[in-house]
């Protein structure tokens, strides 16, 4: 089941790049990011109110709040940089560089989460980095 959601995430991420590039013309990248964020807030909270129990967040530990907050800050900074990059560059160059996050996440998961780096995973990450270099240069 995770694979289906991961694949849908990739499809929506690709659509995000194309739709953002079209919509960002003549608009501040920061303002565009803020508008996108409001839309995401409405959609995400709508889903929570329909499917989950929002009151559950009152039981979160301080550690959970800290790391969800830090994740939110990282997401916001990523979006601000991504939209600015889209404004300045081609989607065909910006998107592959953005996807270097896959290789970076693999490295960080080994360093901070103790996940095992298999040969297959290392080769895959190296191919992502190599492919990005080919597409950009």
N, C-alpha and C positions, 0 to 999 in steps of 0.2 A: 504494500500500500504506500510506503514512503516514496517509492520510485514514481508513482503516479503524481504525487504532489510535487516532487522535485522536477519532473518533466513539465508540469503545468507552470511551475515557478520560472523555468527557463523560457517557456513560450511567452509568459506575461512580461518577463524582463526584456525580451526582444521587442515586444510591442511597446514597452515603456520607452525604449531608446528611439524608435521610429516616431511615435506620437509626440514625445518631448521635443525632438528635433524640429518637427513641423510646428508645434505650438510655441516654441521659445523665440521665434523670429521677432525681433523688435521689442523683446521684453527682458527686463533684468532677470538674470538667472536666479538671483536670491528670491525675488518676488515669485517667480515660477515655482521654485521649490516650496515656498510658503503656501502657495495655492494648492499644490500637489499634496502637501502635508495635511491641510485641512480636509481635503477629500478623503485621504487615507484614514484620518481620525474618525470621520463620520461613518465610513464603511466598516472599519474595524470595530468601533463601539456598537454599531448596529448588529453586527454578527455576534458580538458578546452578549448583547441583551436578548437576542433570539435563541442562541444555542447554549450559553453558559450561565453561570450565576456570578454576576459582577461583585456581589458581596464577598465572594471567596477571597478577593484581594485584601480584605481586612485581616486575613489570617497569615499573610505572607511574612516571612522572617525579614529582619533588617538586611540580612545578606542578600536575599532575593531581590528586595527593593534596590539595593546598591547596584547589583549586577544588571538588573533590567534597566536601571537609569543610565548606567555607563554604556550599555548596549544601545540605548536610545540616542545618547550623545554621539556615539560612533556612527550610527545610522544617519543622523542628521548631517554630520560633517561629510559623510560619504555622498549623500544626495546633493549637498551644496557644491561639492567639488565635481561631481558627475555632471550636473546641469551646466556648470561653467565650462567644463571640458566639451560638452556637446555644443554649446554656443560657439566655441572657438574652433572646434575640429570636426572631422568627418565621423559619422556614426561607425563606419567601417574601421576606423582606427581607435576611437574612444572605447567602444564596446569590448574589443579584445583586451585592451589594457585594464579595463575595469574587471574583467574576468580573471586577471592575475590573482584576484582575491581567492580563487580556488586553491592555487598553489601556496599562497601565503597562509590560508586557513589550515592547510595540511601541515605546514611547518609549525604553525602556532599550536595546533592540536597535539603534536608530538612534544613540543617544548613545555606547554602549560597544562595539558590534560593527561599526559602520559600515554597517549595513543601510540600504537605500534606503527612504525613506518615500514611497510613491506616493500619488497623490490618492485612489485607491480605498481604500488601507489607512488613510489619515488619516480619511476619511469613515466607514469602518467603526468605527474606534476612537471617533470622536466619537459615533456612534450607540450604541455600548456605554455610554459615559458618560451620554448622554442617557436611554437606556433604564433604566439603574440609578437615575438621579434620579427618573424617573417611578414606578418600582416602590417606591422607598423613601419618597418623599414623596407 
